[in-house]
Amino acid sequence: MEVIGVDGETEMLKAIFLPFLSHSRLISAVDMARIFAMQGVDVTIITTPANVAVFQSSIDRDSSRGYSIRTHVVKFPEVAGLPEGMESINAATPKDIVSKIFEGVALFKGQFHQILRDMQPDFIVTDMFYPWSVDTAAELGIPRVVYAGGTYMAFCATDSLEQFAPHTKVDSDSQSFFLPGLPHKLEMTRSQILNRGKESENEFSYTLKAVKESEKRSYGSVFKSFYEFDGAYQEHYKTVRGTKTWSVGPVSAWMNQYASNKDERGYAKEEQGWVTWLDSKKEDSVVYVCFGSMTKLPAAQLVEIAHGLEVCGHDFIWVVKKIEESQDDGVRVFLEEFEKRVQGSNRGYVIWGWAPQRAILEHPAIGGVVTHCGMNTVFECVDAALPMVTWPLFAEQFFNEKLLVDVLGIGVPVGSKKWSNWNEFGDEIVKREDIAKAIGLLMGDGQENLERRRKVKALSDAAKKAIQPGGSSYNSLKGLIQELKSFKLQKLNGKLEAVA
């Protein structure tokens, strides 16, 4: 990880990481930065005051272990109408504030460019939603590596839609079609994809085009996946896009090798009621229900989930976003009564707001998970060897469902059929009977469920091996760092030749 500098001294590779300002992408990108530091790279993470609090303690801990890693905090650009401190996008962020945060992100380009000039890194790793960073890297003559965030399968499916447009050849949103050119025969409906109409375009689709164009001009991309998870689609991705790419995950598995990292990620269990409750349950008997930090379900859907959990016949832990009295007093009262009822019967446990998800998933009483198919949760479930009820809602989640259910065989679909814009989940309500049925299939003793558990256990074992010396992700990360080291050395040699 070291090269000889122009003046003869030993230098480390210097990297700047720029994560996106949403909780789920921020945490996984920071974890990515930390595993680079673990491999001897000097890492600086650029973020804003409101976002640094989410992960600063972990960076301080890594630094105390001797890793060369730090944060560089910059003031978020001032935007008219944006309250101070509103710098992150999550389920509670109002729609009008989201657009203003994106305005600030666009203004951030100038600050980032100056930071690179001042710090002179050897390469940068930036979220895919900062496509303009490729121009800055090109001007300074350094590699830009894209942090993709999703699955290879999702990107390949998007490429299939763009190239073959099968969704334009069906007569209705509910009519199914196959995604051509992929390693597996996968069937979807037009209602499950972003662009439903034959000529449909929106602001997000234009953003994705800019992302794809910037990727072509970048050094390559890194994914938080691992080869044994979607390696066939990694190979397809490289062939179709013609770009370099590396799987270096699961990044959360790298982090959980240290006991102190587990504490910071929600493992501290003292005086937490859910621990006592789960300790009283049989192994693999409880289903965990959570929809991530970016999802705020409508009141009608919350009511259906509550009824579905009550009649499913299995114990459960349900993580519910806090509901303010001013938002929906009726559903708040309903859920409070529901909580009293199920905890009184010892059938369920409700956690309001944030939950220590990683710790819960690794408790032996947990036997399955109901998830929105966000990949942070998916990889944590795989690492914990837990099959899933898949409930996709937005972004690339319907593609992720196809991977989990139809390719890997570790998921049971709940039956959601309509893609929605982020945080606009009101048109489709999954009924209580469908929720209960899916949980029953997931948690039952049938042969199909035993096969799902066998498959997810095999993937869990593969994930743990992937990050060990000689594993696929370990070797991939080492190979990427070696390439970047060679790039720097060639650049330094070029300067020496120019001076001579």
N, C-alpha and C positions, 0 to 999 in steps of 0.2 A: 504493500500500500504506500510505499515511499518512493520518491524519485530524487535525483540529484539536480539541484537548481542551477541557475546560470552562474551564480557566484560560488558554487561548489558545496553549499550547505544542504543538509537533508531537509526535504519539505514533505508535508502531507498533502494529499489531495484535499482541496477545499471545495465544499459544496454549499449552495444555498437552496433551501426548500421553501416553496411558497404554497401552503395549503389553501384550499377554498374555505370560505367563511360559513360553512354549515357544520353542525356538530358531528354528523356521521362521517363526512368526508375529511373534516379536520382531524379527528382522532386517528383514523386509519393512515392518513398521510404523515402525521407526526410519528406514529409507530414505524412507518417506512423510514423516516429520517433517522430514527433511533437505531434501526438495524444496520444502516450504513455506518453510523458512528461505532457500533459494536465491531465492525470490520476494519476500523482504523481510519475512517474518513473524518476530516474536520468539518463539522456540520453547523450551520447557522439556520435557524428557522425564523422566517419573517412572518409576523402577525401583528394584530392590533391589541390595544389594552383590554377590551372586553373579552377577547378570545384567548389571550395568553393564560388567564386564570384557570382555564379548563385543563391545561396540561403542564404548567410550569413546575409543579412539584416532581413530576416524573423526570423532567429534564435536569432539575437540580440533583435528583438521586443518581441519574446516569453520570453526571459530571463528577459527583463524589466518588464514583467507582473508578474514575480515571479516564472515562471516555471524553473526547474532545467535541462537546456539543453545547449549544447555548441558544437563547432566543434573542431576536432583535425586534423590539417593539416600536412600531411607527403609528402615529396618530392617523385615525381613519379620516379620509377627506371629508370636509364639510359639504353637506348637501342640504339645500333649502327644504325645510319640513321634516328633516330626519332628526329625531331626538338624540341627544348625546348618549353614547353607550349602546345604541341599537346598531350592532355591527355583525350580527350573526343571524342566519336563517334557520328557523326550526318550526315546529308545529304551532307555536304560539305567536309567530310573527304575522302581524296584519298584512293583508295583500298590498295596501298602498305603501307600506314600509318596505316590503320586499323589492319593489321597483326602485325605491330610493337607495337601498343598499346596493343594488346593481349599478346605479349611477355612480356611487362612491367607488365601487370596484373598478369601473372604467377609468375614473380619475386617478386611481392608484398607480396606473401605468408609469407616469412620470416619476413618482417616488421610487418605484422599484428599479427603474432604469438608473437612477442616480445611486441607489444602494449598490448595484452591481459595479458601477464605475468605481465607487469608493472601496469596496471590499475585494474586488478582483478575484472572484471564485474561478475554479477550474471547470466547473459545470454547474448547471441548475436543474432542479427537479420541480416542476410546477404542475399544478392541477390542470386537467384538460380544459377546464372552463376559464383559463387564462391564455387563450390562443395568441394574444399579442406578445406574450413573453418570448416567442420564437424569434421575433424581429429584434428584440433586445439582445438575445443570445448571439444572433448572427452578426450584429453590429460589433459585438465585443469578441467575436471569434471563438466562442466556447460552445460546447454541446448543450442543447436543451433536451432533457429527458422528460417525457410526459407521464404524469401519474394518471392512469386511466380510471381506476376506481371500481369498475364493474367486472363482468365476466367476459372472457373471449367469446363465448357463445352469443352473448347479447350483441356484441359488435358484429359478429359474423351474420347474425340474423338481420341486423340493420342493413348490412351490405347486400344481402340477398333481396331484401325489399327494394332497395334502390336500383339494383341491377335488373331484376326480373319483373318487378311490380306485380306480383301475383294478386295483390289485394285489389287491383283495378280491374280484374277479370271476373270478379264475382258480382252478383246482383244485389246483395244486401249485406248489412253489417254483421248479420248472424250466420251467413253462409261461410263454410270453412274452405280453406285453401292450404296447399303445402308450400313450404319455404324451399325453393329450388337450390341446388348446388351445395347443400350442407352435408356433413358427414352422416347425419341421421335424417330420417324421414319425419319431419315435424309439422304438425297441423295446427293452424290458428284461425281466428276469425278477424274480420276487419275491425270489430269493436274493441279488440285487444291490443291494437297498435296505435302509435301516435298519430299518423296521418291517415284518417279513415277514408276521406274522399279521393277521387281520382286525381284531382289537382290541388289537394289540400296542402296549405302552407301556413305556418304560424311563426311567431317570434322564436320559439324554442327550436323549431326545425332549422331556421336560419343560423342559430347559434351552433347547432350540431354540424352544419356544413363548414362553418369557420373552424370548429374544433378539428374536423377531419383534414381540412386543408393545411392547418398548422402542423398536424402530426406528420404529414408527408415531408415537411421541411425540417423536422426535428431529428435528433440523433436516434431516437427510438422511444419505446414506451415500457413502463413497468406496471405489472399487475399484482394485486395482493393474493392472487390465486396460487395453486401449485399444480405441477404437470399432471399428476395422477387424477386431478379433479376434472379438468377440461382440456387435457393435452391435445386431443384430436382437433379441437377448435383453435388452440394456439397455433398448431401447424397450418390449419386452414387460413387463419388470420394473417400469418406471415406470407402465405402464398398469394392471397387475394390482394392484400394491401402493399406487399413488397417492402415492408419496413421491418426493422429490428424490434424485437420485443423479448422481455424477460419476465418469467413468473418467479416471485421471490417470497411467496406466502406459504401458509397463512401468517400474516404479520402479527396477529394477536397471539399466535402460538409462540413466536419468538419472544414476545414480551413476558409471557407467563412462565418462562423458565426460571425466573427469580421470584422468591417468596414475597419480597418487598414490592415487586410489580403487581403481584396479585392483590396486595392490600390496597394499592392506589386504584385498582380497577374494580373495586367493589367487593373485596374478599373479607374485609374486616367485619366479623359477624357478631361482635359483642352486643348484647342487649337488643337484638333484632328478632322480632316475633316470628318472622317467617322461618327462621332456623329451627326454633322449637316446634313449630307446626309441621315442617317437613320431616324432622327427626321422628315424629310419631307415625309417619306413613311408611307403607311397604315399598320396597325397591321397584322402580319403574311403574309406579301407580298414579303419578300426578302429571297432568298436562300443564305446561306453562304457556300463557297467552300474552303476547306483547307485539305492538305494531311500530316500534321504533320512535325516534325523536322527531321525525318529520311528518307524522301522521296524526291528524285530529279528526276522528270519525264523527259523523252526524249523530244526533241524539237517537234517532230511530234505529240506527245500526247498533248503538250501545245497548239499547233495550233488547234487540234480537240476540246479541251475544250473551247477555245475562241469562235470558231464557234458555238459550242453547246449552250453556254451561250447566244450568240447573238440571236439565233433563238428559244430559249425555251419559250419565251413569258413572262418571269418573271424577276423582278429586282434581282440583285445579288451583293454580295461582294466576291471577289476572292483574296485569299492570294497566291502570287507567289514568289517563291525563286528568290533572286536577280541574275541576269544573267550578268556576266562580259563580256566585249566586246571581250576579247580573247577567250571566250568559244564558243559562237554561235552568231555572229553579226546579222545574218539574222533573227533569232527568236526574238532576243532582239528588233530589230527595228520593227518587226511585232507586238510585244506585246505593245510597246510604242504607236504605231499608234492605236492599238485596244483600249488602255486605253483612249486616247484622244477622240476617236469616241464614246465610250459608256458613258463616263462622259459628253461629249457634249450633248448627247441625254438624259442624266439623267437616263439611264437604268442600269448602273453598276458602281461599285467602286472597283478599284484595290489597294491592299495593298502589297507593296514590302517588302519581308523579314519577320520580326517578326510582329505578330499581337496580340493585347490584346483580345485573343479569348474569355475568360470567360465573359468579359464585352460585347462583341458583341453578344454572344449567349443570354444574358439576356435582350437585347433590344427588346421591344415589336414588332418591325417591322420584326424581324427575324422569319420566319415561317418554316424553314427546313434547313438541313445541308447535304452537299455532303462530305463523309468522307471515309478514307482508312480503317476504322474499328479498328484503334488503340484504346485501352481501356481507355486511359486518356480522349480522345475526346468523346468517346461513353458515359462515365459516366457524363461528363459535359453536353452533349446533353440531357441525361435522366433527370438530375437535372433541366435543363431549360425547360423540357417537349417539346422537339423538335424531330420530326420524321426524319429519315435519308435516303438518297440515299447511298447504301453500295457499295464501290469500293475497295475490298481487293486486296492487292498486294503481301505481303510476310509474313514471320513469321506465327503466328497462325490466321491471319486475315480472311482467308476463313472460318475457324471454327466459328469465331465471327459473320461473316455474317449469317451463318445458325442459330445461336442463335437469332439474331436481326430480321431476316426475317421469318423464319419458326417456331420458338418457341414463341418468344415474339410478333411478328406481328407488329413491329414498324419501319420496313425498307423496301425500294424498291431496288432490285438489279439493278445495272447499266449493268450487263452482263459480267463482267470480268471473264475469264475462266482459266487463267494460273498463277500458283504460280511461283514466281521468287526469286532468291537469292536477299538479301538486296542490293538495289541500282543498280540492273541490269534490269531495266524495258525498254526493247527495242523491244522484240519479238512480244508482243501483244499491239495493239493500239485500244482502244475503240473509236468507230466512233462517230462523232458529232450528228448524228440522234439518236443514242442510249442514249447519254447523255441528249439530249433535251427531249426525251420520258420519261426517268426516272424522270427528274425534273418535267415534266408535271404531272406525276402520283402522285409525292410527294406533289406538291403544289396545286393540283386541288381541286374541291369541291365535288367530287364523294363520294359515301357511303364508299368505301374502305378507302379513305383517312381520312374521319371523324372517322372511327373506329380505324385507326392507331393513330390519335391524342388523342382519348379517352384512348387508352391503354398506350401511353407514359405519359399522364397526371397522370394516376393511378400509374405508376411506379415512377414518379417524387414525388408524394405525399408519396409513400412508402419509397423512399430514404431519404426524410427529416425526416420521423418518425423513421427510422432505427437508426439514430445517437443520438436521444433524449433519456433521461433516460427512461428505460423500453423497448426501441426499440431493434430490433434484433442485430444490430451491436454494440450498446452500451453494451448490455448484454454479447455479445461474447467477446468484448475487456476486460470487467471487469472480465469475467470468466477466460480468458487466464492469466491476471495479477495475479489473485488469485492463479492459479495453479503454476505459477512461484514463487510466494511468499511462497507457501507451500514447493516447491522444495528447496528453499533456507533455510527455517526453518529446514527441515529434514537434510540438509547437515550440518547446524550449530549444530544441536542436535547430529549428528554423531560425530562431532569433540569433543563436550563436553564429550560424552560417552567414546571416545578414551582417552581423557586426564584423566578422572576419573579412 
